[in-house]
Amino acid sequence: MTPMMAARTSIPADRPQLGLRERKKIKTRTAIRDATYRLIEEQGYDATTIEQIAELAEVSPSTVFRYFPTKEDIVLTDEYDPLLESELRARPTDEPPMDSLRYVLKKAVSVGMADDPEVTRVRTRLMAEVPAVRSRMMESMSVTGHLLCQVIGERTDRDPGSFEVRVFAMSLVGGLMEVSLYWAEHHHEDDFADLVDRALNVLEHGLAPRPE
């Protein structure tokens, strides 16, 4: 999971069409998420309960828990990890890893912001303001980090569990987490794609010398 991405509510036109059962699942997940964001905007995160979410989404509380184990997961869960993995695997095998990551992340930011930019802003604001959301995001990002280790290891012919691959992948994950927090803490004034690009520059080249 990448924190800058809004929860997906639609299927891209170039993806295979899903069956009725899967479409119903997506519809239910979307209804639960939409209800959650609406309630949070109206009354705040802490005051929003699973029972209220279920009532507004017109499902049972048990259905909410079946789709999302915690309230934090409703805010944070998306379906982008498989997309991130497939896009990285599709890049040319001789492309430098950082170039591949830069391309894929720029594309991911573009898709995420196009889906629902306001939801992306709400998610990052909650990450910055609500400790439980931020903690859950860190747990989720570790899953994304392990996925990146696997793909980066394969692309660089290294052991995915090696020290160097793990440091590289988790540095990237941590950097993206800080991008989202910084963006929210500065009232979403900066261009998010530009912040991601700047973060990748830091990871690739280190800190530039301070101007005299």
C-alpha positions in Angstrom: 0.0 0.0 0.0 1.2 3.5 -0.8 -0.2 6.3 1.4 -0.6 8.8 -1.4 -3.1 6.8 -3.3 -6.8 7.2 -2.9 -8.9 4.0 -2.3 -9.8 2.8 -5.8 -13.4 3.0 -6.6 -13.3 2.0 -10.3 -11.7 -0.5 -12.6 -9.5 0.8 -15.4 -10.8 0.3 -18.9 -7.7 -1.7 -19.9 -8.2 -4.2 -17.0 -10.2 -7.5 -17.6 -13.9 -7.1 -16.7 -14.9 -8.8 -13.4 -17.7 -11.2 -12.8 -20.9 -10.3 -11.0 -19.7 -11.5 -7.6 -16.5 -9.4 -7.7 -18.4 -6.4 -8.9 -20.7 -6.7 -5.9 -17.8 -6.9 -3.6 -16.3 -3.8 -5.0 -19.6 -2.0 -4.7 -19.9 -3.0 -1.1 -16.4 -1.9 -0.3 -16.9 1.4 -2.0 -20.2 2.0 -0.1 -18.4 1.3 3.2 -15.5 3.6 2.3 -17.8 6.4 1.1 -19.9 6.2 4.2 -16.8 6.3 6.4 -15.3 9.4 4.7 -18.7 11.2 4.8 -19.1 10.6 8.5 -15.5 11.5 9.3 -15.9 14.8 7.4 -19.1 15.5 9.3 -18.2 14.5 12.9 -14.5 13.6 13.0 -12.6 10.3 13.1 -13.0 9.4 16.7 -16.7 10.0 16.8 -17.3 7.8 13.8 -18.3 4.2 14.8 -18.6 1.0 12.9 -22.3 0.9 13.6 -22.8 4.3 12.1 -20.7 3.4 9.0 -22.8 0.2 8.6 -26.1 2.1 8.8 -25.1 4.7 6.3 -23.6 2.1 3.9 -26.8 0.0 4.4 -24.9 -3.1 5.4 -24.5 -4.9 8.8 -21.6 -4.2 11.1 -20.5 -7.8 10.6 -20.2 -7.1 6.8 -18.1 -4.1 7.5 -15.7 -6.2 9.6 -15.7 -8.9 6.9 -14.3 -6.4 4.4 -12.2 -4.3 6.8 -10.8 -5.7 10.1 -10.5 -2.3 11.7 -11.8 1.2 11.2 -8.3 2.3 10.2 -8.3 -0.3 7.4 -11.4 1.3 5.9 -9.5 4.6 5.6 -6.3 3.0 4.3 -7.0 -0.2 2.4 -6.6 0.0 -1.4 -5.9 -2.4 -4.2 -2.7 -0.8 -5.5 0.0 -3.2 -4.3 -0.7 -5.8 -7.1 -0.8 -2.9 -9.6 2.6 -1.6 -8.3 4.0 -5.1 -8.6 2.8 -5.7 -12.1 4.0 -2.3 -13.4 7.4 -2.9 -12.0 7.7 -6.3 -13.5 6.7 -4.9 -16.8 9.5 -2.4 -17.0 12.6 -3.2 -19.2 14.9 -5.6 -17.4 18.0 -3.5 -18.2 16.4 -0.3 -16.8 18.1 1.0 -13.6 15.9 0.2 -10.5 15.5 3.8 -9.5 14.4 4.7 -13.0 11.8 1.9 -12.9 10.5 3.0 -9.5 10.3 6.7 -10.6 8.3 5.8 -13.6 5.9 3.5 -11.8 5.4 5.9 -8.8 4.7 8.8 -11.1 2.1 6.8 -12.8 0.6 5.6 -9.5 0.4 9.2 -8.2 -1.3 10.3 -11.4 -3.9 7.5 -11.2 -4.4 8.0 -7.5 -5.0 11.7 -7.8 -7.2 11.3 -10.8 -9.5 8.7 -9.0 -10.4 11.0 -6.2 -8.0 13.8 -5.1 -10.1 14.8 -2.2 -10.1 11.3 -0.7 -6.3 11.3 -1.1 -6.1 14.6 0.9 -8.4 13.2 3.6 -6.4 10.0 4.0 -3.1 11.8 4.3 -4.6 14.3 6.8 -5.9 11.5 8.9 -2.4 9.9 8.8 -0.9 13.1 10.1 -3.6 13.8 12.8 -4.7 10.3 14.1 -2.0 8.1 15.7 -4.0 4.9 15.2 -4.3 5.6 11.4 -0.6 6.4 11.2 0.4 3.3 13.1 -1.8 1.1 10.9 -0.3 2.7 7.8 3.2 1.9 9.0 2.1 -1.8 9.4 0.6 -1.8 5.9 3.7 -0.1 4.4 5.8 -2.9 5.7 3.8 -5.3 3.5 4.5 -3.1 0.5 8.1 -3.0 1.5 8.4 -6.8 1.4 6.7 -6.9 -2.0 9.2 -4.3 -3.3 12.1 -6.5 -1.8 10.9 -9.4 -3.9 10.6 -7.5 -7.2 13.8 -5.4 -6.7 15.7 -8.6 -5.8 14.5 -10.3 -8.9 15.3 -7.3 -11.1 18.8 -6.9 -9.7 19.6 -10.6 -9.4 19.9 -10.3 -5.6 18.5 -12.2 -2.7 15.2 -10.3 -1.8 16.0 -10.9 1.9 19.6 -9.5 1.6 20.5 -6.5 3.7 21.1 -4.2 0.8 17.8 -4.9 -0.9 15.9 -4.6 2.4 17.5 -1.3 3.2 16.8 0.0 -0.3 13.2 -1.0 -0.4 12.3 0.1 3.2 14.1 3.4 2.6 11.8 4.0 -0.3 8.7 3.0 1.7 9.8 5.3 4.6 10.4 8.1 2.2 7.0 7.8 0.7 5.4 7.8 4.1 7.2 11.1 4.9 6.1 12.6 1.6 2.4 12.0 2.6 2.9 13.3 6.1 4.8 16.4 4.9 2.1 17.1 2.3 -0.6 16.9 4.9 1.2 18.9 7.5 1.7 21.7 5.0 -2.0 21.8 4.1 -1.6 20.1 0.8 -0.2 23.2 -0.7 2.7 21.5 -2.7 2.3 19.5 -5.8 2.2 15.9 -4.6 3.9 14.5 -7.7 6.7 17.0 -7.3 7.2 16.0 -3.7 7.5 12.3 -4.7 10.0 13.2 -7.4 12.1 15.2 -4.8 12.0 12.3 -2.4 13.3 10.0 -5.0 16.1 12.4 -5.8 17.1 12.4 -2.1 17.1 8.6 -2.1 19.1 8.4 -5.3 21.6 11.2 -4.7 21.6 11.9 -1.0 21.3 15.4 0.5 22.5 18.2 -1.8 25.0 20.6 -0.3 23.4 23.6 1.3 23.7 26.8 -0.7 26.4 29.1 0.6 
